[in-house]
Amino acid sequence: MKITLNGTPTEVRAETLAAVLDELGYGEAKVATAVNENFVPAAARGQTTLSPGDRVEVVAPRQGG
């Protein structure tokens, strides 16, 4: 299925947000996620089903001062 990941068209096999994150190599990384501009908490990723054309944002925290 084709989704848009951080603004880039991306082909994925997985159907849930959690499985997509695993497929794309994020694994257990601490990231914030949104689907179609709606924040998805970590606890809800396994139940968040994606559809073709969905816009997924994955943001990793940055350290600095």
N, C-alpha and C positions, 0 to 999 in steps of 0.2 A: 504494500500500500504506500502511496506517496503522501507524505506530510511535509510541512515546512518547519524546519528546525532552526531556530535562531536566524530566520530570514533566508535560509538556504533550502531549496527543494531536496528532500531526502527520502530514499526508498527504505522501508522497514518491513519486517515480517511479523513482528509482535503486534498484539492488539490492545494491550493495556499500557498505560503510561509507565508503570513499574517495569514491565517486560521490555519496553522500548529503551528505557534507561540502561538496563542490563545489556541489551543487544548493542547499544552504541558505546559501551565501555565505561559508563558512569558508575556501575556497580553500587558500592556502598558510599560513594562520595557524598559529602554534605552539599547539597544544591537546593536551590529554590526552583519551583516549576510552575508554569502556567500553561493552560490550554485555551486557545482562543481568547486570550487576555484575561482569563479567570484564574486566580491563584489556586493551586492544588496542593494541599498540605501533604507531607510525606505519608501520613497514615491513610490517605485516600487514593494513593497512586495505583494500588493493586486493583481497585474497583473502578478506576477511571478508564473507560473504553475509548479508544481513538477511532476516528473515521477518516477515510481518505479526504485530504484537503485541510485537515486540522492544522492549526498553527501552534506549535509547541515552543516554549521558551525555557531554556535551562540556564540558570545563572549560578555561578560558583562565588562564594564569598571571597573578598579580597582583603589582604592584610596591609596595613600601612598607617601612616600618621600624618 
